[in-house]
Amino acid sequence: MADSAPHTNPPSGRDYSEYGFASRAVHTGVDKDGQYRSATTPIYPTSTFVWDDVRTNRGYDYTRSANPTRRALEENLASLCGGVDCRVTCSGMAAVDLACHLLNSGDHMIAGRDIYGGTYRLFHDVLPKRGIRVSFVNLSDPDEVAAAVSENTRALWIETPSNPLMNVHDVRALVKVAKEKGLFTIADNTFLSPALQRPIELGVDVEVHSTTKYINGHSDVIGGAVVAGSEEYAKGIAFACNALGLGGSPFDCWLTLRGVKTLGVRMKKHEENALAVAQFLFEHPAVEKVHYPGLRRHPGHELAKSQQDGFGAMLSFETAGDMRFAQNTLTGTKLVMLAESLGGIESLWQYPFLMSHASMSEEARRAGGINEHLIRLSVGIEDADDLIADIGAALEAASAKA
Ligand SMILES: *Cc1c(COP(=O)(O)O)cnc(C)c1O
């Protein structure tokens, strides 16, 4: 149970850094089997590793500290995100919490108002017990961010596009304010994945993911990752991950490693479908508003183009009529499933007001624009025509009931 310095484990045999994104997603970190040279990384389901003598092991000593299957995924994600190192955790929330361990008691952090519900709960209800205070501001207004900085403010938490309203925040402008004020920045990049947005390239210090979503992409694993943009943060993250025992299991890492290999192609199809569905919703008489940055009239469209490689496949929309209309629509589909989560190959939709954002007070939900008409949709990789027909039928059925 060594002190888990970032680079004590044997690196993979080859350096793929000169290759493009899709090639790195398929190959980086994978060649861990020196004995039989399997083409994919084996699962190493072992808690401990045998030493050659009291001073020598083969780079691994105990799976809480490091495991070859987990290390393969960590090397892969560090490469895709453009970071120097990564720690893979047992959930996205464990990753969020791990990044927060860069803060000490007495520190203050600034975060956006419309962030992931579970992150809001951690920031609002748990971090204060550790002496860390979080202020929630409108991240679209860098002046409001600057005004929230006090003497003990240490960090700025960025989530863009935001959840569930898909507001696009200017990462470069936020990094600039943070640097001027001496803060470090953490970005939760779950909604776009490194295929479509790379915050570290935009100057962010630490990147967080729920790998449960697009990175694994098949709705069959809960996991997370924290990627350090520089050595300065890599050490603290590696130390806390080992000290707190947050690392992901070799089985889960193996599945996620299989998922990440198709991230590039999945994101292309996700996005193509999302644009078709968003256009359909925009023209539908029973829909009042569509929040999707890929639509030219979305207020964040140009900004998204300037800092993202695509618009992703998360969108939300507000139905006309009363709250029953939205609720009836949500149970009227055959393909799109009523379920929380996002980023899987199957389309899911849900009702933030009573589901994903239920842990916020009604006041906080309303301040974040989360009302009874809002439906959040994660567009999958089914046939776009089928999705449009399915959602259209649900809207018709809800209209007939209204
Ligand atoms: C899902 C999610 C999380 C939390 O991840 P889990 O894997 O569910 O623990 C954090 N941030 C965002 C943006 C998410 O979508």
Ligand as a Chemical Component Dictionary entry (heavy atoms), coordinates in Angstrom:
data_LIG
# 
_chem_comp.id                   LIG 
_chem_comp.type                 NON-POLYMER 
_chem_comp.pdbx_formal_charge   0 
_chem_comp.three_letter_code    LIG 
# 
loop_
_chem_comp_atom.comp_id 
_chem_comp_atom.atom_id 
_chem_comp_atom.alt_atom_id 
_chem_comp_atom.type_symbol 
_chem_comp_atom.charge 
_chem_comp_atom.model_Cartn_x 
_chem_comp_atom.model_Cartn_y 
_chem_comp_atom.model_Cartn_z 
_chem_comp_atom.pdbx_ordinal 
LIG C1 C1 C 0 -24.197 11.380 -13.627 1  
LIG C2 C2 C 0 -23.396 12.592 -13.364 2  
LIG C3 C3 C 0 -22.578 12.704 -12.240 3  
LIG C4 C4 C 0 -22.506 11.618 -11.179 4  
LIG O1 O1 O 0 -22.078 10.406 -11.691 5  
LIG P1 P1 P 0 -22.480 8.956  -11.113 6  
LIG O2 O2 O 0 -21.707 8.049  -11.991 7  
LIG O3 O3 O 0 -23.950 8.826  -11.225 8  
LIG O4 O4 O 0 -22.051 8.912  -9.689  9  
LIG C5 C5 C 0 -21.828 13.853 -12.091 10 
LIG N1 N1 N 0 -21.900 14.864 -12.984 11 
LIG C6 C6 C 0 -22.696 14.797 -14.074 12 
LIG C7 C7 C 0 -22.734 15.951 -15.014 13 
LIG C8 C8 C 0 -23.476 13.668 -14.298 14 
LIG O5 O5 O 0 -24.260 13.627 -15.376 15 
# 
loop_
_chem_comp_bond.comp_id 
_chem_comp_bond.atom_id_1 
_chem_comp_bond.atom_id_2 
_chem_comp_bond.value_order 
_chem_comp_bond.pdbx_ordinal 
LIG C1 C2 SING 1  
LIG C2 C3 SING 2  
LIG C2 C8 DOUB 3  
LIG C3 C4 SING 4  
LIG C3 C5 DOUB 5  
LIG C4 O1 SING 6  
LIG O1 P1 SING 7  
LIG P1 O2 DOUB 8  
LIG P1 O3 SING 9  
LIG P1 O4 SING 10 
LIG C5 N1 SING 11 
LIG N1 C6 DOUB 12 
LIG C6 C7 SING 13 
LIG C6 C8 SING 14 
LIG C8 O5 SING 15 
# 
